[in-house]
Amino acid sequence: MNRRELLKFGSMAAISPALAGISSAFAATDSGPILFGCPNPMSGPFAANGKYAALGMQLIIEETGKVLNRPLKYKILDSQGKPAVAIREVQDLFQQSNAHFFSGGILSSEALAMGKSIDKLGGIFVTTAGADEITGVDCNHATFRWSVPTYGAVQETVGPLIKMLPKAKRWYTITPKYVFGEGLLTATKNLLKKEGLEHVGNSYHGLDEREFSGYLTNAMAAKPDVLLLLNFGSQSSETLRQAVSFGMKTNTTILIAWASGLEQFESLGADLCEGVYFGVQYWHQIDSPLNHTLVKQTRDKFKITPNYSLAGNYICTKLMLDGITKAGSADPAKVIAAMEGAKYSGITGPEQIRKEDHQVIKNYYLLKGKPKGKMKDKDDYCDILHAGQSFLPVAETGCKMPA
């Protein structure tokens, strides 16, 4: 089975598990199935990320099987990357099938919208989206975030690179025009200013943009030492492809601050990745017991190596499963209380859920693409140059958890 067929199979399989026969009344009993919703963009520009995220939930749900002696079920929801669609999908599943547990929201805009909606409904939502507001000014009881926010991603990529490249004084950014991009851009500007470096320009683009040559022409005219890409997924890949075709890799350092990891490297190829710096939430070569388990399970079940989208939804779903086990109940209020402050061995090593804002404290990684001739296997695209943790104190995040 090739990768395309696998993704199609995974998506179809996840939609079908006997959900039609689960009434709200049956699901609400102590003996009925516990249903998880997986809202992600399954169509549109970020569909590949959504399909891998769906495989992550499928893996942990099927490997676990039961919690509290109750069977586990899941349903994939296509958010289309649109907040309004995401809210409608989540509300429909909650009301029609009594689903209280949701993991997904790849884009920050949809994650923010779903978090607020699920909080009002009385459920739980765990996400890998990056906007600082998720565990900041828009924090709420329902929402937990596994991924490092934009502030930490910049601190742990731009920060180390500044030290590695002391002669790189001029930085140019290309930024998607929505909350996630704005968060990365603000954090970048603040750090460059603090370090006495020059931000020589920025180009904004929309979420549907595919042609970046005009933005790259502007970047080249500014003569930067570093081209910093603040977009994500297929958009950052296409920007990099076009930058390389313009010859920018020969005289400019390129950093993608929030890469999607293995999936992205596979689509780019080793030659394009070589010498490029990438910031990632996850890398399959991380040495931790749970990551070793995840890699083995993914290879055994899907015949692929886990990437960020898959791993992120795997661990987000696992956090809720562990919370249900610890609480001894599927009551969302009790599960939230069990998850708050939890310390556990995660896929990046020791991780902790900060009680005050529901932010997971974990590492963020800076990678560098290696030459094709030095790859130890087909997935060995990069070396880990740096790993670290940067989080604003809760008092500075703007989070005021409602009473």
N, C-alpha and C positions, 0 to 999 in steps of 0.2 A: 504494500500500500504506500503510495507516494504522499508527500506532505499535503498537497491540495486535496486528495481524496480523504486523508485523515481528518483534516479540518472540517470537510463537509460531513463526514461520518460523525465526528464529535458533536457538531451542532445539531444534527438530526437526532442523534441518540439522546441528547440531553433534553430535548423538547418532549420526548415521548413517554417517559416513565409513568404510566398509569395515573397521570394527574387528573384526568377527567373524572375518575371515580372517587376522588377525594373531596368530600363535601366539607363545608366549613365546620359543621358540627362534629364530624368524625375527626378532622384534623385538630380540633380544639381539645379532644379528650386526652387523657394521660397515656392511652395506649395507641393512639393514631400516629401516623407519620409526622415527622417534623419537616416542614417544607422550607427550602431556601430559594430565594430569588437571585438571579445573576443578571443584573441590568448593565449592559455594555453596548457600545456601538457595534452591531453585527453587520451593518451596511454603511456605506459611505467611506470617507477617506481613512478612517481609523478602524475599519472592519477587521483587519488582520490582528490588531491588538485585542479586539473584543473576542475573536474566535479562540485565541490562545488563552485568554482569561477564562473563557468557558471551560476549556480543557482542565484548567487548574481546579475549578470547583468540582468538575466531574471526577477528577482523580481523588481528591480528599473525601468526597461524599461516598464514592463507591468503595474506596479502601477502608473507610471507617464502618460503613454499613448501618450500624445502630448506635444510638446514644440513649442512655437511661432505658435500655431495652425497647426503644422505639425506632422503627425504620426511618431512614433519611431519604428524602426526595429533593429534587432540585428542578428549577425551570429557568431556561434562558430567556431573557427579555431583550428585545432590540431597542435600545435607546436612540439609535440613529445619530448619536452625538448631540442631540437636541434636548435642552432642559425640559421643555413642555412635554415632549414625547416620553422622556424618562419618567417624569412625575406620573403621567397617565398610566404607563405600564406598571409602575410600582403600586399605585393605588388600586388598580384593577386586580392585581394578584393578591394584595393584602385583603381586599374586601370579598373577593370571590372564592379564594382558597385558604384564607386565614394564614397567610404567610407573614411571619414576623421578622425573619432574618434575611438580610440582603448584603451582598458583597459585589462591588463593582464600581462603576463611575470612573472610567479612565480619564475623561476630560473634567477639568476643575469646574467648569460652568454647570455641567450636569450633576456632578457630585454635590456641589453646594445646594442645588435645587432639591435633589433627592434627600439629602440629609435633613433639610428642614421639613420636608413632607413626611418622611418616616418618623421624625421626632413627634410630629403632631398626631400621627396615626398610632404611635405607641410601639414601634418596632425597634430594631437595631440595624445599623448600617456601618460597614467597614469598607474603607476605600484606599486606593493607592494614588489618588489625585494629589497634586502638589501645591495648590494655592494656599498661601499662609492663612487665609481667612477661615479655612476649614476647621482648624483647631485654634483659631484666633477670634476675631470679632464675631464670626458666625458659628462659634462652637455651640453644641447642644448635647443633651443627655444621650441621644440616640447614636450620634456619629463618633466613630473611632477612625483614626488614620494610621495605617502601617508605614506608609512611605515618608521619607524625610521631606519636609516642606521646602519651598523654593529658596528660602533664606539659607538653610543648611546645605542645599545642593550647590549653591554659589560659593559658600564659604569653603566647602571641601573639594572644589574643582578649580575655580579661579584663584582661590587663596594659595594652594600648593603650587599651581602653575606659575604664579608671580614669583615665587621663590626659586623655582626651577629655571626660569627664564628671566634673569635680572635685567637683560637688555631690551626686553619687550615692554616698551613704554606706551605704545599707541594701540588702542583696542576699538574694534568696530563690532556692533551687534546687529543681528537680524532677528526680529521679534514678532511672534504671532499676536494679533491685536485682540486679546481677551485676558481674563483675570490671571491665568497661569503665566502667560508671557509677561504681563505687567509686573508680576511678582518677581520673576527672575531678573527683569530689567532693572527694577528699583534696587534689588539687592546688589546687582553688579555695579550700578552707578555709585552706590554708597561705599562699596569696598574699594573700587578704583580711586575714588576721591580720598578715602582714608589712606591709601598707599601712595598717594601723590602721582598717580598715573592718569593718562589722558584718554577720555572717551571721545573718540574723534567723529562719531556719528552712529546713527541707528536707522534702520529701515523697518517699518511695520508692514505686515501683510495679513490678509484674511485667512480664515480657516479652510477655505476652498481653494486657496492659491496653489498653482502647480508650476508656474513659470517664475523663476527667481533671477533671471539674467539682469533685469533692470536694477534690482537691489544689489547684486554683486558688482555691477558696473559702478554704482555709487560707492560701494565699499572699496573697490580697487582705486578709485580716484582719491580716496582719503588716505591711501598708503599706510594701512595699519600693520603693526607687527603681529597682531592676533586677530583672527576673525572668530567671533564668539557666536555660535548658533544657539538661539534660545527657543527654537521651535522643536517639535516632537514628531516621532514616528516617521511616516512616509514623507512628511514635509521637510524634516531635517535631512533625510536621506537624499531627497531630490536637490535640496540646496547644496549638499556636499558634492553630489555628482556634477552639478553645474559649476561649482567653484573649482573643482579639479580640472574640468574641461577648459576652464578659463586660465589654467596654469597657476592658480593661487597657492597650491600646495608647495610649489617650488620656492616661494619667497615669503610665505605667510604661515604662521602656526594656526591650525584650525582646531577649535574645541567645540564639541557638542555637549552642552552642560547637562542635558537630561536625555540620554540615549535610551533606547529600548533594548539594548544589549544584543544577545545572540541572534534573535530574529532579524534585527537590523543589519548586523554584520553579514549574515548569510545573503541578504538581498543586495548588499553593496559589493561583496567579494573582498578578498584579502588585499588585493592591489590598491583599492580605494581606501581601505581602512589603515593601511600601513602609514605610520607616522602621525596619524590623527589621534587627538586626545578625546576621551569620552567620559562623561560622568554617568554612573549607573547606580541604581538602587540595589541591584542584585547581579551576581555573576556565578555561574554554575561551579566554578573552581574554588569557591569559598570553603574553607575547612571547618565545617561544623557538623555534628552528628545528624541534625535534622536535614541539613542540605544534602548530605550523603544519601539519606533515605529518600528524599525527594528526587534526586537525580536517578537513583536506581529504579524507583517506582515509575517515573516518567519514561525511562528507556524501556522498561519491561512492558509497560502498557501501550505506549504510543510509538515506540521505536524512534524517539527523538530525545534531544537534550533539553531540559527546561530553560526557557527564556524568562525575562522579567515579567511579562504579562501573565504567563502561566504561573510562575512562582508567586507573584503578588496575590493573585486571587486564591491560590492554594493556602497561603498563610493567613490571609484575611478570613477565609471561611474557617480555618482551623482555630483561630482565636475565638470565634463564636462557639464552635463545638466544645472547646476546652472550657469556656465559660459556662455552658450548659451543664457539663459534667461536674464542674466545681460547685455550681449552684444547686445541683441535684434537682433542677427544674428547668422547663422551657419558658417560664414566665420571664418576659423581657426585662422587667424591673430587677428581678433577682439575678439575671445573667449579667446585666450592666454592672451591678454591684460586685459581682464575682470577677469581672474583667478589669475593673478599675484598680490600678496599682499592681497588677499581675506581673511577676518576674518569671521568665521562662527561657528555655533554650530554643532559639529561633533559627531560621535558615541563614541568618547572618552572624550567628553566635548568640551570646547573652542579649536579650531584648527585654524591654520593660514598658508597660503601658502607664504613662503618667496620668494619675487620677484626676488632676485638676483640669486638664484640657483634652484628655483621651488621645494624646499623641504618643505613638510608639517611639521610644528612644533606641536608635540603631545606627549602624554605620552607613556612610555613603562612600562610594568608591570612585577613584580616578584611574582609568585604564589608558593604555596606549597601544594602538594597533601595531602588530609585529609583522615583519616580512614573511611572505608565504613560505619561504624556505626554512624558516625557524618554527613553523607550526608543528606541534607534537602530534596533533590529530586534526580532524576536519573541523572541530569546534574551538580549537585553540587560537583564536584570533588576536587576543590581547594579553598584555601583562598588567597585573595590578601594581600601580605605582604608589598608591596612597589609599588609606582607609581612615576615616575619622568621623566624629560626631560634633555637630554644631547646631544647637537649639537655643532659641531665645528663652530666657526665663519666663515662666507663666505670666508674671506681672507685666512683661513687655509685649506679650502676644496680643493683648486686647481681649482675651477670653474671659468672660464673666459668666460662668456656668449658671443657668437659671436655677433658682431655688426649687 
